[in-house]
Amino acid sequence: MAKWGMVIDLDKCTGCQACTTACAMENNRLPGENWQDVLFYHEGTYPNVNLMWFPRPCFHCENPSCVSVCPTKATYKEPEGGFVLIDWNKCIGCKYCQVACPYGVRFFTDEKAVVQPDIRGVFPGTDRQWDPPYKGPQDDPSRGIGIQPHGVVSKCTFCHHKVSKAPKGVADLDEDIPELKEYVPACVRVCAPKARFFGDLDNPESHVNKLIADQRGVRLKDETGNKPQVYYLSGGAAAAVPSLRSMTDKT
Amino acid sequence: MSTATMHARLPILPVALAGLVISVAIVLYNLINQGHAAYGTDNLGMFWTFPIVVYDYFLLTSTGLAMVATLALVFGGDDFRPIIKRALWLALAGLAGGVAVLMLELGKPIQALWLIPFSFAFDSPLYWKVLCVLGYVLALLWLFSRLSRTGWSMASVRGMALLTLVLALGVTVIAGVVYGSQSMRPFWASGDIPVAFLFESLLGGLAFIIFFTYMAYGFKQDGLPASVNRLFSDKLPSLLALAIFLHMLFVLARMTSGLYGNAEGLQVWQHIVASPLFHLELWVGLVTPLVLLLLPTTRRIGSVQILAALLVMISLFIARYEYIIGGQLVPLFKGAWAPALLSYSPSPTEWMLLHPPCP
């Protein structure tokens, strides 16, 4: 059984937001409600200021706090692939998972639109949040895929609708391999500087495992015990992993 | 003077019911037209806001009232007999109002009624909380109906009272675990939160029973029956003072460790301590009633007791607000590099939610 994971090389990421845009198109996201986002921030004080950025999908944790707190088992970890998904048929919108997620990757459907004007008013939905003119062909409410209904929480699915169809036993899903590119998550496939890699963390031969081992991949906020399946590479030349900044080796 | 006579003079119930209908109608209208955007919540970090504050406040008050009643029944506090039934009634009313507010906050409130109990999500504190609340409601109804019949004795209802007490303690402790277990939010996470909730709940129960007993008798000490007056002149104000003191210890202990702590999220304590609301909670809502209840000259005065109870009720509401909102002011992820706090203030629709539990 595969355990899909992602490696993001922060030294290569240019903060272009192509991943965010691709995710929004693939998953019919509302403007500003980005399952995959690149967060910008600055460090230091004038005149010594650094503009920095940080790409952030859902981390599909090995031990996800969002799963353990869910009172209806709507959020669950799929054994095949290790995806953390939401069954919209079971979600009651209590938002405990949003409270418990250390990474802020979850969105409640019915909040005020982040980007105004609210496009839901332009393409109003009936039983779903909105009804855009283009809808992705995938729709699986039991896995939180498609346009979400009212009153539920949504999040990145690691493009489950693509990845789950990949040939069994494949170690990496690389957009440069023609026969595999259709199975690559949207954010990985469009990454122009090739800062993202996607593969099987349980396969010792996978490229993602080699990257993590060779370049000392780190997981964000590991102290919370969630054990993300997304690793960051940061050689120190570009953006550092924020929560580990205080642990920089000064030698 | 009977309670019925006082209600005839003070039209509290009709006014409260009219307010309830109006406020619920406004909330429903806004929810239907604006969705959850009618509340002050967002996807940036403020997930649980005023509705959860109101819900938790009245849930803990309810369990506190049940504790007051059942502790007296279990341990044979015959002096408390005149207030036991009222405490149980208030516990039911407060719980009903609190749960009604929760229903207005959930994304799918109707489905929650069967999805939670039959999910068997044993890992989730909320699952156990809901199970405990269900048992607690049934036990409360059972005990209240038994006490509504004539001819009950302390011994005959002791078993029922013990069960209700255990469930009330369970609800309160699990309500604390819901927050205290969130290790990624240092402002919330602490092993002592369930214990602090117990004291907070008991304090709320005592304040509510004092205030509403006086209300039933037109806020006049002369109107109290002799048995009630005896209790209110002796044990109850002393108990209220003790409960204030214990609750204040928890508040000050958490404040001190919060101000000295360096974990991401604890900087909220500096924000809270700098706000007038906190000082209203501490000095006006806790220290003032404590002093009034400790002074022999003022302790037994009815108006002082009413004032003390009211101040405590307000203080506890502020405490609940600051705890729930404070735990979310530092956005978890963004907080790793952005020292700024999120801003939040209740929307008009959220203020309307405060009314349903009040009657």
HADDOCK unambig.tbl for C-alpha pairs under 7 A between the chains (distance, minus, plus):
assign (segid A and resid 68 and name CA) (segid B and resid 123 and name CA) 5.31 0.50 0.50
assign (segid A and resid 68 and name CA) (segid B and resid 124 and name CA) 5.58 0.50 0.50
assign (segid A and resid 69 and name CA) (segid B and resid 123 and name CA) 6.58 0.50 0.50
assign (segid A and resid 69 and name CA) (segid B and resid 124 and name CA) 4.31 0.50 0.50
assign (segid A and resid 69 and name CA) (segid B and resid 125 and name CA) 6.58 0.50 0.50
assign (segid A and resid 70 and name CA) (segid B and resid 124 and name CA) 5.84 0.50 0.50
assign (segid A and resid 71 and name CA) (segid B and resid 116 and name CA) 5.82 0.50 0.50
assign (segid A and resid 71 and name CA) (segid B and resid 121 and name CA) 5.60 0.50 0.50
assign (segid A and resid 71 and name CA) (segid B and resid 124 and name CA) 5.39 0.50 0.50
assign (segid A and resid 71 and name CA) (segid B and resid 126 and name CA) 5.52 0.50 0.50
assign (segid A and resid 71 and name CA) (segid B and resid 127 and name CA) 4.76 0.50 0.50
assign (segid A and resid 72 and name CA) (segid B and resid 115 and name CA) 5.81 0.50 0.50
assign (segid A and resid 72 and name CA) (segid B and resid 116 and name CA) 4.97 0.50 0.50
assign (segid A and resid 72 and name CA) (segid B and resid 119 and name CA) 4.95 0.50 0.50
assign (segid A and resid 72 and name CA) (segid B and resid 121 and name CA) 6.10 0.50 0.50
assign (segid A and resid 73 and name CA) (segid B and resid 119 and name CA) 6.30 0.50 0.50
assign (segid A and resid 73 and name CA) (segid B and resid 121 and name CA) 5.95 0.50 0.50
assign (segid A and resid 90 and name CA) (segid B and resid 115 and name CA) 6.70 0.50 0.50
assign (segid A and resid 92 and name CA) (segid B and resid 106 and name CA) 6.54 0.50 0.50
assign (segid A and resid 92 and name CA) (segid B and resid 107 and name CA) 5.46 0.50 0.50
assign (segid A and resid 92 and name CA) (segid B and resid 108 and name CA) 4.59 0.50 0.50
assign (segid A and resid 92 and name CA) (segid B and resid 109 and name CA) 6.71 0.50 0.50
assign (segid A and resid 92 and name CA) (segid B and resid 111 and name CA) 6.76 0.50 0.50
assign (segid A and resid 92 and name CA) (segid B and resid 112 and name CA) 5.74 0.50 0.50
assign (segid A and resid 93 and name CA) (segid B and resid 106 and name CA) 5.44 0.50 0.50
assign (segid A and resid 93 and name CA) (segid B and resid 107 and name CA) 4.14 0.50 0.50
assign (segid A and resid 93 and name CA) (segid B and resid 108 and name CA) 6.09 0.50 0.50
assign (segid A and resid 94 and name CA) (segid B and resid 106 and name CA) 5.28 0.50 0.50
assign (segid A and resid 94 and name CA) (segid B and resid 107 and name CA) 6.55 0.50 0.50
assign (segid A and resid 95 and name CA) (segid B and resid 47 and name CA) 6.55 0.50 0.50
assign (segid A and resid 98 and name CA) (segid B and resid 47 and name CA) 6.88 0.50 0.50
assign (segid A and resid 99 and name CA) (segid B and resid 47 and name CA) 6.55 0.50 0.50
assign (segid A and resid 100 and name CA) (segid B and resid 182 and name CA) 6.48 0.50 0.50
assign (segid A and resid 102 and name CA) (segid B and resid 184 and name CA) 5.97 0.50 0.50
assign (segid A and resid 102 and name CA) (segid B and resid 332 and name CA) 5.63 0.50 0.50
assign (segid A and resid 102 and name CA) (segid B and resid 333 and name CA) 6.29 0.50 0.50
assign (segid A and resid 103 and name CA) (segid B and resid 332 and name CA) 6.33 0.50 0.50
assign (segid A and resid 103 and name CA) (segid B and resid 333 and name CA) 4.85 0.50 0.50
assign (segid A and resid 104 and name CA) (segid B and resid 332 and name CA) 6.51 0.50 0.50
assign (segid A and resid 104 and name CA) (segid B and resid 333 and name CA) 5.81 0.50 0.50
assign (segid A and resid 107 and name CA) (segid B and resid 43 and name CA) 5.62 0.50 0.50
assign (segid A and resid 108 and name CA) (segid B and resid 43 and name CA) 6.60 0.50 0.50
assign (segid A and resid 110 and name CA) (segid B and resid 35 and name CA) 5.61 0.50 0.50
assign (segid A and resid 110 and name CA) (segid B and resid 36 and name CA) 5.25 0.50 0.50
assign (segid A and resid 110 and name CA) (segid B and resid 37 and name CA) 6.60 0.50 0.50
assign (segid A and resid 111 and name CA) (segid B and resid 36 and name CA) 5.20 0.50 0.50
assign (segid A and resid 111 and name CA) (segid B and resid 37 and name CA) 4.75 0.50 0.50
assign (segid A and resid 111 and name CA) (segid B and resid 41 and name CA) 6.88 0.50 0.50
assign (segid A and resid 111 and name CA) (segid B and resid 42 and name CA) 5.67 0.50 0.50
assign (segid A and resid 111 and name CA) (segid B and resid 43 and name CA) 6.95 0.50 0.50
assign (segid A and resid 112 and name CA) (segid B and resid 37 and name CA) 4.44 0.50 0.50
assign (segid A and resid 112 and name CA) (segid B and resid 42 and name CA) 6.66 0.50 0.50
assign (segid A and resid 151 and name CA) (segid B and resid 107 and name CA) 3.71 0.50 0.50
assign (segid A and resid 151 and name CA) (segid B and resid 108 and name CA) 5.70 0.50 0.50
assign (segid A and resid 152 and name CA) (segid B and resid 107 and name CA) 6.09 0.50 0.50
assign (segid A and resid 224 and name CA) (segid B and resid 183 and name CA) 6.68 0.50 0.50
assign (segid A and resid 224 and name CA) (segid B and resid 184 and name CA) 5.96 0.50 0.50
assign (segid A and resid 242 and name CA) (segid B and resid 336 and name CA) 6.05 0.50 0.50
assign (segid A and resid 242 and name CA) (segid B and resid 337 and name CA) 6.35 0.50 0.50
assign (segid A and resid 243 and name CA) (segid B and resid 336 and name CA) 5.71 0.50 0.50
